[in-house]
């Protein structure tokens, strides 16, 4: 007769045992090194290319010829990309875990759409054009959608399927509204067009300072949700037996996604596929255990975001492609690949340890 430990080991999904903790830790260090390299590239690459040495001097020496370029243009853009990438990657990972839908993206539950609808309304009807005004409308829109989502999805009795369906309906309705406002308000169309495409080009130091607290709070909340969401992955009855509170954890997940997506959307516009691609790629090493998956996403998502931004600067130099466009081009084929390869996105019967 097999021991309980043997039965538990047999039930554990293959993805969860692909790498030992030592390998995962080494991989995380490698991911940090990759992020550091991309950060350096983001400071050096642009309409006026800089060498790594010139970028370094411009970062730390006020008398350097590149100081103005680095501090007034490249550094705010790089830091905003770092924060937005962390926010979108973590939001996607939390959403996929909370809804148990491996194709979930920050747009699935309608939170991005709610933030976008509120910001577009502020641009069109109130003439607001700065992040200081955007951010509160973005949070209001995201918060209202989160409450509607929880109510329409069934409140305390909400299930992942009902939440996903409610989010899809809200998403379609809100983006229809955004399109209608853009078509009807031609005077504000130019201001909206730049924001709705998703861009880091207009980043300012003041924007980075204002968005950072929201992203950091969302980051902390997402990391605290790792154990409860791991427990929920084994089923709600099992989660309760392990001491988790599924309804409370689901509400906390919606709050975290609202903070992360609201801040990123207000600062950069709606950027998609970051939260879909990175968690899938990370699971190949970490398995479904959120205690490892979330830190990896927090490191690799900004690397992807900034890498796409650097690529957009290089492809059509001296002009540039906005990062939102580059992410669509990169993410679209990956999304289709995931859809056509069900085994890559199928939820295993066994789940991560709590």
DODREN-629449 format. One record per residue: residue in one letter; x, y, z of N, C-alpha, C in turn; residue number from 1. Coordinates in steps of 0.02 Angstrom, whole numbers, plus 50000, padded with zeros to 5 digits. Example, Ala and Ser with C-alpha at 12.3 -4.5 7.8 and 13.67 -1.06 7.14 Angstrom:
BEGIN
NODE dolo  n.xx  n.yy  n.zz ca.xx ca.yy ca.zz  c.xx  c.yy  c.zz nuza
NODE    A 50660 49716 50390 50615 49775 50390 50660 49835 50390    1
NODE    S 50642 49888 50354 50684 49947 50357 50645 50002 50394    2
This chain:
BEGIN
NODE dolo  n.xx  n.yy  n.zz ca.xx ca.yy ca.zz  c.xx  c.yy  c.zz nuza
NODE    X 50043 49940 50000 50000 50000 50000 50044 50062 50000    1
NODE    X 50027 50111 49958 50068 50170 49952 50057 50216 50011    2
NODE    X 50110 50250 50032 50105 50297 50086 50069 50360 50062    3
NODE    X 50041 50401 50109 50010 50465 50089 50058 50510 50052    4
NODE    X 50122 50509 50071 50170 50552 50036 50179 50530 49964    5
NODE    X 50178 50465 49952 50185 50440 49884 50124 50459 49842    6
NODE    X 50064 50453 49872 50003 50472 49836 50004 50546 49819    7
NODE    X 50025 50588 49868 50028 50660 49856 50078 50675 49800    8
NODE    X 50135 50640 49801 50185 50652 49749 50160 50633 49680    9
NODE    X 50121 50577 49678 50094 50555 49614 50042 50603 49588   10
NODE    X 50005 50636 49634 49952 50682 49612 49978 50750 49592   11
NODE    X 50039 50766 49612 50067 50832 49596 50078 50838 49521   12
NODE    X 50057 50895 49492 50065 50904 49420 50138 50906 49399   13
NODE    X 50150 50883 49338 50219 50881 49315 50251 50950 49316   14
NODE    X 50211 51002 49298 50240 51070 49295 50267 51092 49362   15
NODE    X 50236 51065 49418 50256 51088 49483 50323 51058 49505   16
NODE    X 50346 51004 49472 50408 50972 49493 50461 50975 49438   17
NODE    X 50451 51020 49391 50499 51023 49336 50567 51050 49359   18
NODE    X 50567 51092 49409 50629 51122 49431 50632 51123 49507   19
NODE    X 50691 51110 49534 50700 51112 49606 50702 51185 49629   20
NODE    X 50694 51196 49695 50699 51265 49720 50764 51299 49702   21
NODE    X 50819 51261 49702 50883 51291 49683 50884 51314 49612   22
NODE    X 50856 51274 49567 50853 51294 49496 50808 51355 49487   23
NODE    X 50751 51355 49524 50706 51413 49519 50740 51476 49544   24
NODE    X 50777 51470 49600 50812 51529 49626 50865 51553 49577   25
NODE    X 50902 51507 49546 50952 51526 49497 50918 51559 49436   26
NODE    X 50861 51531 49416 50824 51561 49361 50801 51631 49376   27
NODE    X 50781 51643 49439 50758 51710 49458 50816 51760 49455   28
NODE    X 50875 51737 49476 50934 51780 49470 50950 51796 49397   29
NODE    X 50943 51745 49354 50953 51756 49283 50902 51805 49255   30
NODE    X 50839 51800 49278 50788 51847 49256 50804 51918 49277   31
NODE    X 50831 51926 49338 50851 51992 49362 50908 52020 49319   32
NODE    X 50955 51977 49299 51009 52000 49256 50982 52022 49188   33
NODE    X 50933 51985 49161 50902 52004 49098 50868 52071 49104   34
NODE    X 50831 52081 49159 50797 52145 49170 50847 52202 49174   35
NODE    X 50903 52192 49208 50955 52244 49213 50982 52262 49144   36
NODE    X 50993 52210 49102 51018 52223 49034 50968 52264 48993   37
NODE    X 50904 52247 49000 50852 52284 48963 50847 52355 48988   38
NODE    X 50854 52365 49053 50853 52433 49081 50909 52475 49051   39
NODE    X 50969 52446 49044 51025 52482 49014 51011 52498 48942   40
NODE    X 50983 52450 48905 50965 52463 48835 50914 52519 48829   41
NODE    X 50865 52520 48874 50814 52572 48871 50843 52641 48882   42
NODE    X 50896 52646 48923 50929 52710 48933 50973 52730 48874   43
NODE    X 50999 52681 48838 51048 52695 48786 51017 52702 48716   44
NODE    X 50962 52669 48703 50934 52666 48635 50881 52719 48626   45
NODE    X 50883 52754 48569 50832 52804 48554 50849 52839 48489   46
NODE    X 50816 52895 48477 50830 52934 48416 50902 52957 48415   47
NODE    X 50930 52969 48476 51001 52984 48482 51034 52928 48520   48
NODE    X 51064 52879 48486 51094 52821 48522 51151 52843 48566   49
NODE    X 51155 52810 48624 51210 52822 48671 51247 52757 48683   50
NODE    X 51311 52761 48695 51348 52702 48717 51329 52688 48789   51
NODE    X 51345 52627 48812 51331 52609 48882 51368 52656 48929   52
NODE    X 51430 52673 48911 51469 52719 48953 51438 52788 48956   53
NODE    X 51414 52813 48898 51383 52879 48896 51318 52879 48936   54
NODE    X 51279 52824 48931 51217 52819 48970 51233 52817 49045   55
NODE    X 51285 52781 49063 51305 52778 49134 51327 52847 49160   56
NODE    X 51368 52882 49120 51390 52948 49140 51331 52997 49146   57
NODE    X 51286 52992 49098 51227 53035 49099 51181 53021 49158   58
NODE    X 51184 52960 49183 51142 52942 49240 51169 52969 49305   59
NODE    X 51236 52973 49312 51265 52989 49377 51306 53053 49379   60
NODE    X 51321 53083 49321 51364 53143 49321 51328 53201 49288   61
NODE    X 51316 53254 49326 51278 53311 49301 51315 53348 49245   62
NODE    X 51380 53343 49244 51417 53380 49193 51425 53340 49128   63
NODE    X 51398 53279 49125 51403 53239 49064 51359 53267 49009   64
NODE    X 51382 53260 48946 51344 53286 48890 51276 53251 48882   65
NODE    X 51272 53189 48906 51210 53151 48898 51163 53157 48958   66
NODE    X 51181 53198 49007 51142 53202 49069 51069 53223 49055   67
NODE    X 51060 53274 49014 50992 53299 49001 50950 53246 48965   68
NODE    X 50980 53214 48914 50944 53163 48876 50922 53106 48922   69
NODE    X 50968 53083 48964 50953 53026 49007 50901 53044 49060   70
NODE    X 50910 53100 49093 50866 53116 49150 50799 53145 49129   71
NODE    X 50796 53181 49075 50732 53211 49056 50691 53167 49009   72
NODE    X 50722 53121 48973 50685 53080 48925 50690 53005 48939   73
NODE    X 50750 52978 48943 50757 52906 48947 50740 52877 49015   74
NODE    X 50763 52910 49069 50752 52882 49136 50678 52880 49156   75
NODE    X 50640 52934 49148 50568 52928 49164 50532 52875 49122   76
NODE    X 50550 52870 49058 50519 52820 49015 50536 52750 49038   77
NODE    X 50598 52740 49057 50620 52674 49080 50586 52655 49146   78
NODE    X 50583 52701 49193 50552 52686 49257 50477 52674 49251   79
NODE    X 50445 52712 49206 50373 52702 49196 50361 52633 49164   80
NODE    X 50403 52614 49116 50397 52548 49086 50408 52493 49137   81
NODE    X 50455 52504 49183 50468 52455 49236 50406 52447 49280   82
NODE    X 50376 52502 49302 50318 52498 49346 50257 52469 49310   83
NODE    X 50245 52492 49248 50188 52467 49210 50195 52393 49194   84
NODE    X 50256 52372 49178 50267 52301 49164 50254 52258 49225   85
NODE    X 50279 52280 49283 50265 52243 49345 50190 52239 49357   86
NODE    X 50156 52295 49349 50084 52297 49362 50045 52250 49317   87
NODE    X 50058 52253 49252 50019 52213 49204 50036 52139 49210   88
NODE    X 50099 52122 49221 50118 52052 49228 50087 52020 49289   89
NODE    X 50091 52055 49346 50061 52028 49408 49986 52025 49403   90
NODE    X 49955 52075 49372 49882 52074 49364 49861 52013 49323   91
NODE    X 49897 51998 49270 49879 51940 49229 49887 51875 49268   92
NODE    X 49941 51868 49305 49952 51807 49344 49899 51798 49398   93
NODE    X 49881 51852 49432 49830 51848 49484 49762 51831 49454   94
NODE    X 49746 51861 49397 49682 51847 49364 49677 51775 49341   95
NODE    X 49731 51749 49313 49730 51680 49290 49720 51632 49348   96
NODE    X 49750 51649 49405 49741 51606 49464 49672 51613 49494   97
NODE    X 49647 51675 49499 49582 51686 49532 49524 51659 49491   98
NODE    X 49528 51664 49425 49474 51639 49383 49485 51567 49360   99
NODE    X 49545 51540 49374 49564 51474 49349 49554 51469 49274  100
NODE    X 49569 51524 49241 49564 51528 49168 49634 51544 49142  101
NODE    X 49668 51496 49110 49737 51507 49089 49745 51557 49032  102
NODE    X 49691 51578 49001 49695 51628 48948 49673 51697 48973  103
NODE    X 49668 51705 49040 49647 51769 49068 49701 51821 49057  104
NODE    X 49679 51882 49043 49721 51940 49033 49690 51996 49073  105
NODE    X 49727 52048 49091 49696 52103 49128 49634 52133 49095  106
NODE    X 49624 52121 49031 49563 52145 49000 49504 52098 49008  107
NODE    X 49515 52037 49030 49461 51987 49032 49404 52007 49079  108
NODE    X 49420 52032 49139 49369 52049 49187 49341 52119 49178  109
NODE    X 49363 52153 49126 49336 52220 49111 49367 52276 49151  110
NODE    X 49418 52262 49192 49448 52314 49233 49485 52366 49190  111
NODE    X 49525 52343 49142 49558 52389 49097 49507 52430 49057  112
NODE    X 49453 52397 49036 49402 52432 48998 49368 52486 49041  113
NODE    X 49356 52471 49105 49327 52520 49149 49372 52581 49158  114
NODE    X 49437 52568 49168 49484 52623 49174 49488 52663 49110  115
NODE    X 49488 52629 49053 49492 52663 48988 49430 52706 48976  116
NODE    X 49371 52679 48991 49309 52717 48981 49308 52780 49024  117
NODE    X 49331 52774 49085 49331 52832 49130 49381 52885 49106  118
NODE    X 49440 52864 49084 49490 52911 49061 49468 52945 48996  119
NODE    X 49440 52907 48950 49416 52937 48887 49360 52987 48901  120
NODE    X 49317 52972 48949 49264 53019 48969 49295 53083 48997  121
NODE    X 49347 53076 49038 49380 53135 49067 49412 53177 49013  122
NODE    X 49442 53146 48962 49473 53183 48907 49421 53220 48867  123
NODE    X 49367 53184 48850 49317 53212 48805 49273 53264 48837  124
NODE    X 49248 53250 48897 49198 53293 48928 49226 53345 48976  125
NODE    X 49285 53332 49005 49313 53378 49054 49379 53410 49031  126
NODE    X 49406 53387 48975 49467 53416 48948 49529 53400 48988  127
NODE    X 49528 53348 49028 49586 53329 49069 49638 53295 49024  128
NODE    X 49701 53313 49033 49753 53286 48989 49817 53267 49026  129
NODE    X 49815 53261 49092 49875 53243 49130 49862 53182 49173  130
NODE    X 49917 53148 49193 49909 53089 49235 49876 53106 49301  131
NODE    X 49891 53165 49329 49862 53184 49393 49786 53182 49391  132
NODE    X 49758 53198 49332 49686 53193 49325 49664 53124 49304  133
NODE    X 49703 53093 49259 49685 53026 49234 49677 52975 49290  134
NODE    X 49725 52975 49337 49731 52918 49382 49668 52908 49424  135
NODE    X 49638 52963 49447 49579 52955 49490 49519 52931 49450  136
NODE    X 49513 52954 49388 49460 52928 49345 49472 52855 49329  137
NODE    X 49535 52837 49318 49551 52767 49302 49532 52721 49361  138
NODE    X 49549 52742 49421 49532 52702 49480 49456 52700 49490  139
NODE    X 49423 52757 49478 49350 52757 49486 49318 52709 49436  140
NODE    X 49340 52712 49373 49312 52667 49323 49327 52594 49338  141
NODE    X 49390 52580 49358 49409 52512 49375 49371 52488 49437  142
NODE    X 49362 52532 49486 49327 52513 49547 49254 52498 49534  143
NODE    X 49221 52540 49494 49151 52529 49478 49142 52462 49441  144
NODE    X 49186 52449 49394 49182 52386 49357 49195 52326 49404  145
NODE    X 49241 52334 49451 49255 52280 49497 49193 52264 49540  146
NODE    X 49159 52316 49563 49097 52305 49602 49043 52273 49559  147
NODE    X 49034 52300 49498 48985 52270 49453 49001 52197 49438  148
NODE    X 49065 52184 49427 49087 52117 49412 49070 52069 49468  149
NODE    X 49085 52090 49529 49071 52048 49587 48997 52037 49596  150
NODE    X 48956 52090 49584 48884 52085 49592 48853 52041 49538  151
NODE    X 48870 52057 49475 48841 52018 49419 48866 51947 49420  152
NODE    X 48929 51938 49442 48957 51870 49444 48930 51826 49498  153
NODE    X 48890 51854 49544 48858 51811 49595 48876 51827 49666  154
NODE    X 48914 51882 49678 48931 51901 49747 48970 51847 49782  155
NODE    X 48948 51828 49843 48984 51778 49881 48984 51710 49847  156
NODE    X 48933 51698 49805 48929 51634 49771 48960 51635 49702  157
NODE    X 49001 51686 49689 49032 51692 49623 49077 51632 49607  158
NODE    X 49073 51609 49546 49116 51555 49523 49163 51583 49469  159
NODE    X 49219 51549 49455 49264 51574 49403 49229 51582 49335  160
NODE    X 49184 51535 49317 49150 51540 49253 49105 51601 49250  161
NODE    X 49067 51614 49304 49021 51671 49305 49060 51736 49304  162
NODE    X 49116 51738 49340 49157 51799 49339 49184 51813 49269  163
NODE    X 49207 51760 49235 49235 51769 49168 49181 51793 49119  164
NODE    X 49121 51764 49124 49067 51785 49079 49046 51857 49093  165
NODE    X 49039 51874 49157 49021 51943 49174 49074 51992 49151  166
NODE    X 49137 51974 49160 49191 52018 49137 49192 52027 49062  167
NODE    X 49178 51973 49025 49177 51978 48952 49122 52025 48928  168
NODE    X 49063 52021 48960 49007 52064 48941 49023 52137 48956  169
NODE    X 49050 52150 49016 49068 52219 49033 49123 52246 48988  170
NODE    X 49171 52203 48971 49226 52223 48928 49200 52246 48859  171
NODE    X 49156 52206 48829 49129 52223 48763 49089 52288 48765  172
NODE    X 49047 52295 48817 49006 52355 48821 49048 52418 48831  173
NODE    X 49098 52415 48873 49138 52474 48888 49183 52495 48830  174
NODE    X 49212 52446 48794 49253 52465 48737 49210 52491 48679  175
NODE    X 49148 52469 48675 49102 52498 48627 49090 52571 48643  176
NODE    X 49082 52586 48708 49073 52655 48729 49135 52697 48712  177
NODE    X 49194 52670 48725 49256 52706 48709 49259 52723 48635  178
NODE    X 49242 52675 48593 49244 52686 48520 49193 52739 48500  179
NODE    X 49133 52737 48531 49082 52786 48514 49103 52856 48532  180
NODE    X 49134 52865 48591 49157 52932 48612 49210 52957 48564  181
NODE    X 49255 52914 48543 49308 52935 48497 49280 52957 48430  182
NODE    X 49228 52923 48407 49198 52941 48343 49158 53005 48346  183
NODE    X 49125 53017 48402 49081 53075 48408 49117 53139 48427  184
NODE    X 49173 53133 48463 49208 53193 48487 49272 53201 48447  185
NODE    X 49266 53232 48388 49325 53240 48345 49375 53289 48374  186
NODE    X 49352 53336 48415 49399 53385 48444 49448 53352 48493  187
NODE    X 49425 53301 48528 49467 53267 48577 49501 53205 48548  188
NODE    X 49486 53189 48485 49510 53127 48456 49586 53122 48456  189
NODE    X 49621 53177 48440 49694 53175 48437 49723 53160 48505  190
NODE    X 49696 53191 48558 49721 53177 48626 49708 53104 48645  191
NODE    X 49650 53079 48626 49632 53010 48644 49673 52960 48604  192
NODE    X 49687 52976 48541 49720 52927 48497 49789 52909 48525  193
NODE    X 49826 52958 48549 49893 52944 48575 49888 52902 48639  194
NODE    X 49839 52918 48682 49833 52881 48745 49808 52810 48734  195
NODE    X 49757 52801 48691 49726 52735 48684 49771 52685 48648  196
NODE    X 49823 52708 48612 49866 52660 48578 49915 52627 48627  197
NODE    X 49927 52657 48685 49973 52629 48734 50044 52651 48720  198
NODE    X 50071 52695 48762 50137 52723 48748 50174 52741 48811  199
NODE    X 50240 52739 48808 50284 52763 48862 50319 52828 48842  200
NODE    X 50306 52852 48781 50345 52908 48754 50335 52973 48793  201
NODE    X 50277 52983 48822 50262 53046 48856 50277 53042 48931  202
NODE    X 50316 52993 48952 50330 52984 49023 50366 53044 49052  203
NODE    X 50346 53063 49114 50377 53117 49151 50393 53093 49221  204
NODE    X 50441 53126 49252 50460 53106 49320 50401 53111 49367  205
NODE    X 50360 53163 49359 50301 53171 49403 50253 53113 49396  206
NODE    X 50246 53086 49335 50202 53029 49324 50228 52967 49360  207
NODE    X 50294 52956 49355 50325 52899 49389 50314 52904 49465  208
NODE    X 50324 52964 49493 50316 52973 49565 50245 52960 49586  209
NODE    X 50197 52980 49546 50127 52971 49565 50103 52899 49556  210
NODE    X 50129 52864 49506 50104 52796 49493 50137 52745 49539  211
NODE    X 50198 52759 49563 50236 52710 49601 50199 52685 49664  212
NODE    X 50169 52728 49706 50136 52702 49766 50080 52653 49751  213
NODE    X 50041 52666 49699 49986 52621 49682 50013 52552 49660  214
NODE    X 50065 52553 49619 50094 52490 49595 50125 52451 49653  215
NODE    X 50159 52486 49699 50191 52452 49755 50139 52421 49802  216
NODE    X 50084 52456 49814 50031 52427 49856 50000 52366 49821  217
NODE    X 49987 52372 49756 49960 52316 49718 50008 52257 49717  218
NODE    X 50073 52271 49711 50124 52219 49712 50123 52182 49778  219
NODE    X 50122 52219 49834 50121 52187 49900 50059 52144 49909  220
NODE    X 50001 52170 49888 49939 52132 49896 49940 52069 49853  221
NODE    X 49966 52074 49792 49970 52015 49748 50015 51961 49778  222
NODE    X 50072 51981 49806 50117 51932 49836 50086 51899 49898  223
NODE    X 50047 51937 49936 50013 51909 49995 49958 51859 49975  224
NODE    X 49935 51864 49913 49882 51819 49890 49908 51752 49865  225
NODE    X 49974 51743 49863 50002 51681 49834 49976 51619 49869  226
NODE    X 49979 51616 49934 49956 51556 49970 49881 51545 49964  227
NODE    X 49838 51596 49976 49766 51584 49968 49747 51561 49898  228
NODE    X 49777 51591 49847 49759 51571 49778 49786 51501 49762  229
NODE    X 49844 51483 49790 49868 51415 49783 49818 51365 49813  230
NODE    X 49792 51382 49871 49743 51338 49903 49679 51334 49863  231
NODE    X 49656 51390 49835 49594 51391 49796 49601 51350 49732  232
NODE    X 49662 51342 49707 49672 51303 49646 49654 51230 49655  233
NODE    X 49652 51206 49717 49634 51136 49731 49559 51127 49742  234
NODE    X 49521 51182 49735 49450 51179 49746 49431 51217 49809  235
NODE    X 49371 51245 49810 49353 51288 49865 49345 51249 49931  236
NODE    X 49320 51187 49927 49314 51148 49989 49383 51134 50019  237
NODE    X 49430 51114 49975 49497 51102 49999 49530 51166 50026  238
NODE    X 49515 51222 49992 49544 51285 50015 49519 51303 50085  239
NODE    X 49454 51293 50097 49427 51307 50164 49458 51261 50215  240
NODE    X 49468 51198 50196 49498 51151 50243 49570 51172 50261  241
NODE    X 49604 51207 50215 49672 51230 50227 49674 51298 50261  242
NODE    X 49615 51326 50277 49612 51389 50313 49604 51450 50269  243
NODE    X 49596 51441 50203 49587 51498 50159 49514 51519 50157  244
NODE    X 49501 51580 50136 49433 51606 50130 49423 51626 50056  245
NODE    X 49393 51583 50015 49389 51595 49943 49357 51662 49924  246
NODE    X 49300 51678 49955 49266 51741 49937 49310 51801 49954  247
NODE    X 49341 51799 50013 49385 51854 50034 49445 51859 49988  248
NODE    X 49474 51802 49970 49533 51802 49926 49515 51829 49857  249
NODE    X 49455 51811 49833 49434 51834 49767 49424 51910 49767  250
NODE    X 49395 51937 49821 49386 52009 49826 49455 52043 49828  251
NODE    X 49501 52016 49868 49568 52044 49872 49603 52042 49804  252
NODE    X 49591 51989 49766 49621 51984 49699 49594 52038 49653  253
NODE    X 49529 52052 49658 49499 52104 49617 49527 52172 49636  254
NODE    X 49537 52184 49702 49567 52247 49725 49638 52254 49698  255
NODE    X 49677 52200 49701 49746 52203 49677 49748 52217 49602  256
NODE    X 49705 52183 49564 49703 52194 49491 49680 52265 49476  257
NODE    X 49632 52291 49515 49608 52359 49504 49664 52409 49515  258
NODE    X 49702 52402 49569 49757 52447 49583 49810 52444 49527  259
NODE    X 49829 52382 49510 49883 52374 49461 49862 52397 49392  260
NODE    X 49804 52375 49369 49781 52394 49301 49762 52467 49297  261
NODE    X 49730 52493 49351 49710 52563 49350 49770 52609 49345  262
NODE    X 49822 52595 49384 49882 52637 49382 49917 52633 49315  263
NODE    X 49926 52571 49290 49961 52563 49226 49922 52593 49168  264
NODE    X 49856 52584 49168 49815 52610 49113 49814 52686 49114  265
NODE    X 49808 52716 49173 49808 52789 49177 49873 52818 49152  266
NODE    X 49929 52786 49167 49994 52813 49150 50013 52801 49077  267
NODE    X 49995 52742 49050 50020 52722 48984 49966 52710 48932  268
NODE    X 49903 52707 48952 49851 52685 48907 49844 52609 48911  269
NODE    X 49793 52581 48878 49781 52509 48882 49832 52470 48841  270
NODE    X 49874 52430 48874 49924 52389 48841 49908 52316 48856  271
NODE    X 49901 52275 48804 49877 52207 48814 49932 52155 48801  272
NODE    X 49918 52094 48822 49958 52034 48811 50017 52026 48858  273
NODE    X 50038 52078 48894 50093 52068 48942 50071 52019 48996  274
NODE    X 50011 52028 49023 49986 51985 49075 49966 51916 49052  275
NODE    X 49961 51906 48988 49946 51839 48961 50009 51800 48946  276
NODE    X 50057 51832 48913 50116 51796 48889 50163 51774 48945  277
NODE    X 50179 51821 48990 50232 51807 49038 50214 51750 49086  278
NODE    X 50154 51749 49117 50138 51692 49162 50143 51624 49128  279
NODE    X 50123 51620 49064 50129 51556 49028 50202 51536 49019  280
NODE    X 50243 51583 49001 50314 51567 48992 50347 51548 49058  281
NODE    X 50327 51581 49112 50357 51568 49177 50338 51499 49203  282
NODE    X 50276 51477 49191 50254 51412 49217 50296 51354 49192  283
NODE    X 50329 51363 49135 50372 51309 49110 50428 51293 49159  284
NODE    X 50448 51343 49199 50501 51332 49248 50473 51323 49319  285
NODE    X 50425 51364 49338 50402 51365 49408 50344 51318 49421  286
NODE    X 50307 51296 49368 50245 51262 49380 50193 51313 49404  287
NODE    X 50136 51290 49429 50082 51336 49448 50089 51368 49516  288
NODE    X 50143 51354 49553 50151 51380 49620 50162 51456 49618  289
NODE    X 50113 51494 49644 50115 51566 49640 50170 51596 49684  290
NODE    X 50194 51559 49732 50249 51585 49773 50312 51596 49732  291
NODE    X 50319 51560 49678 50375 51570 49631 50352 51608 49569  292
NODE    X 50292 51593 49545 50269 51623 49482 50263 51698 49487  293
NODE    X 50236 51725 49542 50226 51797 49548 50292 51835 49549  294
NODE    X 50343 51815 49588 50407 51851 49583 50438 51849 49513  295
NODE    X 50433 51791 49480 50459 51787 49411 50422 51837 49366  296
NODE    X 50355 51840 49372 50316 51886 49330 50335 51958 49345  297
NODE    X 50348 51974 49408 50366 52042 49427 50433 52063 49397  298
NODE    X 50475 52015 49379 50540 52030 49349 50538 52027 49273  299
NODE    X 50507 51975 49246 50508 51965 49173 50458 52008 49136  300
NODE    X 50403 52026 49168 50353 52068 49133 50381 52137 49115  301
NODE    X 50415 52172 49161 50445 52236 49139 50501 52226 49089  302
NODE    X 50536 52169 49091 50587 52155 49040 50554 52150 48971  303
NODE    X 50497 52116 48967 50461 52111 48904 50435 52180 48882  304
NODE    X 50407 52217 48929 50378 52282 48913 50432 52330 48887  305
NODE    X 50487 52335 48922 50541 52380 48901 50575 52354 48837  306
NODE    X 50581 52288 48831 50609 52260 48769 50567 52279 48709  307
NODE    X 50500 52275 48716 50455 52295 48661 50461 52369 48646  308
NODE    X 50470 52410 48699 50478 52482 48689 50543 52497 48652  309
NODE    X 50597 52464 48671 50661 52474 48636 50655 52451 48563  310
NODE    X 50622 52395 48551 50613 52371 48483 50574 52422 48441  311
NODE    X 50523 52452 48471 50484 52503 48435 50525 52564 48417  312
NODE    X 50575 52581 48458 50619 52638 48443 50667 52622 48386  313
NODE    X 50685 52559 48380 50737 52539 48331 50707 52527 48262  314
NODE    X 50648 52497 48259 50621 52473 48195 50609 52528 48144  315
NODE    X 50585 52586 48166 50567 52639 48118 50606 52703 48135  316
NODE    X 50666 52697 48162 50707 52754 48178 50716 52800 48118  317
NODE    X 50712 52866 48124 50711 52906 48186 50642 52914 48217  318
NODE    X 50589 52889 48185 50524 52889 48217 50520 52828 48264  319
NODE    X 50461 52811 48289 50456 52752 48332 50385 52724 48331  320
NODE    X 50380 52659 48346 50316 52626 48356 50301 52626 48430  321
NODE    X 50238 52641 48447 50220 52641 48518 50221 52570 48545  322
NODE    X 50235 52564 48609 50243 52497 48640 50178 52457 48636  323
NODE    X 50121 52491 48638 50057 52455 48633 50050 52419 48566  324
NODE    X 50074 52451 48512 50071 52420 48446 50120 52361 48442  325
NODE    X 50180 52370 48468 50229 52315 48467 50203 52255 48506  326
NODE    X 50171 52267 48564 50145 52212 48604 50089 52174 48568  327
NODE    X 50049 52210 48530 49996 52176 48491 50028 52131 48438  328
NODE    X 50079 52157 48404 50112 52117 48352 50146 52056 48382  329
NODE    X 50178 52064 48440 50212 52008 48472 50162 51960 48505  330
NODE    X 50111 51987 48538 50066 51946 48577 50013 51910 48538  331
NODE    X 49991 51938 48481 49938 51907 48442 49955 51835 48421  332
NODE    X 50012 51824 48388 50030 51756 48369 50039 51709 48429  333
NODE    X 50066 51735 48484 50074 51693 48544 50007 51672 48571  334
NODE    X 49959 51718 48572 49892 51702 48595 49860 51648 48552  335
NODE    X 49867 51655 48486 49839 51604 48441 49873 51536 48452  336
NODE    X 49938 51537 48466 49974 51475 48479 49947 51441 48542  337
NODE    X 49935 51481 48595 49907 51452 48656 49838 51422 48644  338
NODE    X 49797 51458 48605 49729 51433 48591 49731 51368 48551  339
NODE    X 49778 51363 48505 49781 51303 48462 49819 51245 48495  340
NODE    X 49851 51257 48552 49886 51204 48587 49855 51196 48656  341
NODE    X 49797 51162 48660 49761 51159 48724 49802 51131 48781  342
NODE    X 49848 51085 48767 49886 51055 48822 49930 51106 48858  343
NODE    X 49946 51163 48823 49986 51214 48855 49946 51255 48905  344
NODE    X 49880 51257 48896 49839 51299 48939 49789 51258 48979  345
NODE    X 49790 51191 48973 49743 51151 49010 49761 51151 49084  346
NODE    X 49712 51163 49127 49724 51162 49199 49733 51091 49223  347
NODE    X 49788 51075 49255 49800 51007 49278 49753 50989 49334  348
NODE    X 49742 50924 49343 49699 50901 49397 49729 50914 49465  349
NODE    X 49793 50902 49472 49828 50920 49534 49849 50991 49530  350
NODE    X 49854 51026 49588 49872 51096 49587 49931 51109 49633  351
NODE    X 49950 51172 49635 50009 51190 49674 49996 51180 49748  352
NODE    X 50051 51170 49783 50046 51162 49856 50027 51228 49888  353
NODE    X 49987 51223 49943 49967 51284 49976 50020 51305 50026  354
